[in-house]
Amino acid sequence: MRIAILGTRGIPNNHGGFEQFAQYLSLGLVQRGHEVTVYNSSNHPYQEEVWEGVTIKHIFDPEKKIGTSGQFIYDFLSILDTRKKNFDIILQLGYTSSSISFGFHPKKSLIMTNMDGLEWKRTKYSKYVQKFLQWAELWAVKKSDVLISDSLGIQEYLKHKYKKESSYIPYGATYFDKADSQCIRTYDLQPYQYNMLIARLEPENSIEMILDGIVQSNDTMPFLVIGKHDTTYGKYLKNKFLNTSKIQFLDGIYDIAILNNLRHFSNLYFHGHTVGGTNPSLLEAMASGAIICAQNNAFNSSILNDDALYFTCTQDILTILKSFSYAKHKDKIENNYQKIHTTYQWGKIITQYESLFKQSL
């Protein structure tokens, strides 16, 4: 099959979840004999035309010059370019800035959209932007030939709100079995003597709530915050917790080996995401052997079940930190490993996508 993947900043990943997904999926499909093209922003540091057998199509992206509106131009130009090709499948990842261009997709290709999470619920957006995103969601549902949900919660939401069926395929993760404590020592850390989180620094990821709990607790362990912090909200957080020496903002890290080791050797890994979908960083934390403390919502609990600690407020975090024992909760690690093996293993996820593509065609 000839497959195009749109809607990310590009591969190899140096940004976030959809980029990580596009990297693994495209590589897996190419290894199975399919022709895959991933559309990359012109701002992406990788400027070659092929990556590991995946064709890279570089598209002009003015976001650095004109801000967020540049994403709409980048997505529009990407969709226009697909009209020059003969793709069997166009996999659109998300719809936030591409929805207004959905009518320009080539009619000869099958348009499949991964609907992501509930984007219009993100608190960083004004009420007007949230209203637009509700419209964008509707437009994506109407204009796509096939819908894909990365969580059962999103699948149920689409069925209830739009009376639309979607195929449930979660993200994947790779079981991590090459732990090397020397890796974390470069950050002046000791195994199981620090806590951490990995997330985009955005309000709906509960970061301020988590850090408030860290500050108010008597816990003296270093706390790592990994995520790009050169944003308005990131600067706000850094300024608020400037005088708390145990909180360390490490910016974004994209070397998967370093991330896996940091997660593996953490005492407690916090996951505060609240806005829908199967979050890739959560699956990676499970696959890395971290003990997880997650924000208590249906999206997180449907994956973790009883194999995590949960919080809904700062007081919960204080209570957890006061009584937490790594040894007491080690059984959760093995249970989560088993979930990766049976449900969220990348090979199985790629097979599910490949099968869906064939059936849909």
Order of alpha helices (4+ residues) and beta strands (2+ residues): beta-alpha-beta-beta-beta-alpha-alpha-beta-beta-alpha-beta-alpha-beta-alpha-beta-alpha-beta-alpha-beta-alpha-beta-alpha-beta-alpha-beta-alpha-alpha-alpha
